Each structure stands twice: as structure tokens, then as C-alpha cells.
Amino acid sequence: MDVLTLPVLGATRLVIWIAKMTMEAAHREMFDEGAVQGALTDLQMHYEMGEMGEEEYLQRETVLLERLTLIRE
């Protein structure tokens, strides 16, 4: 039966599969403690190199620290 529906449903199933894989990857990245710690390190480096102002740094740092707290709970 799949052979008959492949031309019609194949593209739809591919889009659904891609969306599912993208969501899973985003979830893993969002809740990966190491990734958040790495982002904090990168953020600090960019700030110390003068690539961003203090206000932007503090805003981004707050978001990352909140994510880190959420992960650890």
C-alpha cells in the first residue's frame, strides 16, 4: 500500500520527519548543560573582547543562567 501512496504522501512524510528531527535537536541543545555552559563561556569571551556592550552581555547571561537553572532542577 505504501508504494501506491508514496507519490502523494512521500513529501508530506518527509516534511514531518524533518520537523520532528529538528525539534528533537533543538530540545537536546536547549536542555544540554554542556551546551549552555559553552554558550556562557563564548558569551564572556565576546564581552571581554569588546564585541558587545555590558547591557547586551547581562541580558544574554541572564537568559543562559535561567536555562542552566532549569536544566539542573
Buried (B, 14 or more C-beta within 10 A) or exposed (E): EEEEEEEEEEEEEEEEEEEEEEEEEEEEEEEBEEBBEEBBEEBEEBBEEEEBEEEEBEEBBEEBEEBBEEBEE
